[in-house]
Amino acid sequence: MNDTPVITIDGPAGSGKGTISQRVADHLGWHILDSGALYRLVGLAAQRKQIDLDNEDAVAEIAKDLDVVFKANDEDEVVVLLEGNDVSLAIRSEEAGAAASQVAAKPSVREALLERQHRFQKDPGLVADGRDMGTIVFPHALVKIFLTASAEIRAERRFNQLKQQGISANLRGLIRDIEKRDARDTNRKDAPLVPAADAITIDTGKLSIDEVVNSVLAAVKKHI
Ligand code: DC
C-alpha cells in the first residue's frame, strides 16, 4: 500500500473545498487533486464529442482515455489541457458542473477514474478535494475533513464570484441549481456525498478562510 500521507477534503458544491485545499496544500508543500475537475473534464469531453451523457458505456470510455494535463502557468495558476486545448475556464461553467454531476452518477465512470486519482498520491503528500475522497478513493487517509455550509450561503459565494467576473446571475436560480446538484450528488447509489465515519465536519458558513485553514492544519499537526 502507498503510505504517502493524504488529507481528504470533501463537501458539497460551494462549501469552499477548492480554496481551502489549495491553501492547505500550499502551506504543506503537498500535491493537490481536484477530483471535481476530472468529472467536469469527462462531462465536457463527452459534450464536445456529442455523446449522450446518459450513454454510460460511451462516457466511461471517455473517462478511461481522458487525455488531460494539469500544469502551472507563470502565475502559478493551474492550467488544464484537454487533448492539448486549454479548458481551464470552460470546465468552471455552471453547465460543465451540471454535466459533471450527471456523469458522476454512473458507476463505470467513477470506476474508470479511480486509478487515475490514486496516481496523484505522491511524496511528500496529497490534499485530495472532492465528494468521496475520504469514503471511497482514499479510505486510509491521515486526516479527513468534511466541509458544509447552507445552500443559501454557497449560492451567495457563487453569486459574488460571478459578479467579480462581470457575469450577471440570479441568486434564486443559483440556490435552486445548488439544491438540485446536492440532491443528485447525495442521493446517488454509488459513492454518494456523505462524510466518512471518521471525518471532521467543519461548517464554513460563519468562518473566514483563514479560520477554516487553521482548523484543518491543527487537525493535521496532530498526525505529522
Ligand atoms: O467539486 P466540483 O463542483 O468541481 O464537482 C463537480 C461535480 O463532480 C459534482 O457535482 C459531483 C461530481 N464529483 C463527484 O461525484 N465526486 C468527486 N470526487 C468530485 C466531484
Residues whose N, C-alpha, C, O or C-beta is under 5 A from the ligand:
A	BS01	DC	A13 S35 G36 A37 Y39 G97 A100 S101 A104 D129 G130 R131 D132 R181 D185
